[in-house]
């Protein structure tokens, strides 16, 4: 099992400021989330039971399934795949859409990141690469050719609406992604949180500055109707709550759990104005 986010994370999230579902900015968009697992079938079953996500096994790669986590008006699809190389660690990541993959990958080492998987073709999709940022977070780049359109997926009641990068040095991470992806920011120093501005083709996100000793992480947040009900259901399926329901402001509340394989996933409820 992966190393889970400890309870100290609550300190970093206790007063976060969130982007709305539709991000603002001109940076490269986050268009896909992904979990690569040592037991993908079990993880798909967990999320299908919890959120009703019906995995769509990819014909070109039976070990990978597209997850229809797109809402009626916002959110992004994802994927849960089986790791074929036993030496490669499991991970949860986000994929950022670019049109110049080779150029972006060439920049990564000069900015303090490490290329983990160089550009490679994905049949029926395009090309992708994986890297770790200066905090050690695994992140993907995607240069699409024939991406599945949102309209091809039935809207989900539980869309993925937000991404988050945890780090012990938010300033360094902001500089890295501004240079690599053109991301812009609203910085809330009093809350140790940075709102990330990307283009409207993806979802909004944030950078959480963590206390010393708390490991970096990548997470996504799923919109739900009731936080506690969802946490109870997740617990019954083998998950562990690490952030119980917490009111952020009059517009939203959040929670977070660790799934049975050690991946941190957030929950959010948006309130009607």
TAZIFEN-V709593 format. One record per backbone hydrogen bond with DSSP energy under -1.0 kcal/mol. NH is the residue of the N-H (numbers start at 0). CO is the residue of the C=O. E is the energy in kcal/mol with one decimal. If there is no record, write none. Layout:
{{NH	CO	E} {NH	CO	E}}
This chain:
{{1	260	-1.1} {8	5	-2.1} {9	6	-1.9} {10	7	-1.2} {12	8	-1.7} {15	12	-1.3} {27	180	-2.5} {30	94	-2.1} {31	94	-1.1} {32	76	-1.2} {33	92	-2.4} {34	78	-2.4} {35	90	-2.7} {36	80	-3.1} {42	38	-1.7} {43	39	-2.7} {44	40	-1.9} {45	41	-1.9} {46	42	-2.2} {47	43	-2.4} {48	44	-2.3} {49	45	-2.1} {50	46	-2.7} {51	47	-1.4} {52	46	-1.0} {55	65	-2.8} {57	63	-2.9} {60	57	-1.0} {63	60	-2.6} {64	79	-1.7} {65	55	-2.7} {66	77	-2.6} {68	66	-2.1} {70	73	-2.6} {75	159	-1.3} {77	66	-2.4} {79	64	-2.2} {80	34	-2.4} {81	62	-1.8} {82	36	-2.9} {87	84	-2.0} {90	35	-1.7} {92	33	-2.9} {94	31	-3.1} {95	139	-2.4} {96	28	-2.6} {97	141	-2.6} {103	99	-2.2} {104	100	-2.8} {105	101	-2.0} {106	102	-1.1} {107	103	-1.2} {110	106	-1.1} {110	107	-1.0} {112	107	-2.4} {113	131	-2.3} {115	129	-2.2} {116	129	-2.1} {119	127	-2.3} {121	125	-3.2} {124	121	-2.4} {125	121	-2.2} {126	142	-2.3} {127	119	-2.4} {128	140	-1.9} {129	116	-2.1} {130	138	-2.6} {131	113	-2.6} {132	136	-2.1} {135	132	-2.3} {138	130	-2.9} {139	93	-2.9} {140	128	-2.6} {141	95	-2.8} {142	126	-3.2} {144	124	-4.3} {145	124	-1.3} {151	148	-1.7} {152	149	-1.9} {155	69	-3.9} {159	68	-2.5} {160	220	-2.2} {162	203	-1.5} {163	218	-2.4} {164	205	-2.3} {165	216	-2.9} {166	207	-2.3} {172	168	-1.7} {173	169	-2.7} {174	170	-2.2} {175	171	-2.1} {176	172	-2.4} {177	173	-2.3} {178	174	-2.0} {179	175	-2.3} {180	176	-2.7} {182	176	-1.3} {183	196	-1.6} {185	194	-2.0} {187	192	-2.7} {190	187	-1.7} {192	187	-1.7} {193	206	-2.1} {194	185	-3.1} {195	204	-2.5} {196	183	-3.8} {198	26	-2.1} {201	198	-1.4} {202	29	-1.3} {205	162	-1.3} {206	193	-2.3} {207	164	-2.5} {208	191	-2.5} {209	166	-3.6} {213	210	-2.0} {218	163	-2.3} {220	161	-2.5} {221	265	-2.5} {222	158	-2.8} {223	267	-2.4} {229	225	-1.8} {230	226	-2.7} {231	227	-2.7} {232	228	-2.1} {233	229	-2.6} {234	230	-2.7} {235	231	-2.1} {237	234	-1.6} {238	233	-2.7} {239	257	-2.3} {241	255	-2.2} {242	255	-2.1} {245	253	-2.4} {247	251	-1.8} {248	251	-1.7} {252	268	-1.7} {253	245	-2.5} {254	266	-1.8} {255	242	-2.2} {256	264	-2.5} {257	239	-3.1} {258	262	-2.8} {261	258	-2.4} {264	256	-2.6} {265	219	-2.8} {266	254	-2.9} {267	221	-2.2} {268	252	-2.3} {270	250	-2.8}}
